[in-house]
């Protein structure tokens, strides 16, 4: 921030003093001479009290604005280090203060809800969720102009749609988070199922899961998260729900909730049946019904399961702590791949909203730096939202740089069916999902064995009521 120069002016006043000369008349001079001269009375000079001087209080220098930034912490600290450096350099150039806090995944949504309720939301959120419910309530500043500055045509359409509502973009995705099937090549070769990858049908999934179960002592064919808390359970169900053509809702009203209506009911039932068959056949560990987000990661890393679906966090763990699994692991697209990269950058309305938008622009504008600093340092847990940067990764893959990917990552991105949990985004469905609504469906229908039709009916009613409450229709 440039500092204005203050120019002080001084006025100079000149005084001309005129001397007064008193001339004594000659007449009477003799009389004056004959008079006795008075004895002078000594006088004590009155001390002069100096006028006190007051040092003027200096005008305080205005404090620079402070931008409050929250980010959703990932397992890869290098992402945060890179972002912190970018943000602090930008703040120094702007002459403003900045406060950056990285919040654990599980705490992000409740902490934000509490801050919004208290009237003290952050100015900017980087890679966070949720956001659409706040956009619908008029709390977010549009960032459509930032999208245009970044180059709308260079951003994948699926990523634009996830943060757009009613013609305005309110959130810019921080990256793709693709699901990949992590497969133990040695187990697959031993079971004779290598040719099945990547799966083309559900029967391929069943065959590989069955044949790799017991391929070695205490090894299960697949690890499926089926627990009541943790996002992995919900999005695993969504892979099959969306893969079979199902939907939760088509709009923001109770009449547009469609999970309980055909063909969506049949798609939801079929998805639940796939998970139940794997669970009942014991192709997944028997404690899968209690798994959280980390459980399938640990099962794969520990050799308990021959394959599991997950973003690249498992690969990150292999590269940083389990190098012996590098030659034994292959990554192939899921049968129904989806993008879990619902995390996005957004700005709450307020006095700092323009600065917040500038910060988001700074995060993305050097696209190559974003690819290398944010995406590559996570071992591609995040893939870039820009086509130009995906093309650069694709070129490197074709040159043999990433042999662990069994498919061109640019092609994998193009295969993503949707952005989890719902596209186009609907705040009520997103909030229901974050309250473990999808997990509850799975636990009831798969683990507990309840009638799937009754489970789906209850979800239909719950979402209808939520739509009426939020959207009044």
Secondary structure, DSSP 8 states (H G I E B T S, - for coil): -------------------------STTHHHHHHS------------------------------EEEEEEE--S-HHHHHHHHHHHHHHHHHHT-EEEEEEE-HHHHHHHHHHHHHTT---SEEEEE---HHHHHTT-B---HHHHHHH-GGGB-HHHHHTTEETTEE--EE--B-B-EEEEEHHHHHHHT-GGG-S--SHHHHHHHHHHHTTSSTT-BS-B----SSSHHHHHHHHHHHHHTT--SBSSSSGGGB-TTSTTHHHHHHHHHHHHHHHHHTT-S-GGGGG--TTHHHHHHHTTSBSEEEE-THHHHHHHHH-GGGTTTEEEEE-TT--B----EEEEBSSTTHHHHHHHHHHHHHSHHHHIIIIIGGGTTSSB-SBHHHHHHHHHHHHTTS-TTBSS-HHHHHHH---BSS-SS--HHHHHHHHTTHHHHHHIIIIIS---HHHHHHHHHHHHHHHHHHHH--
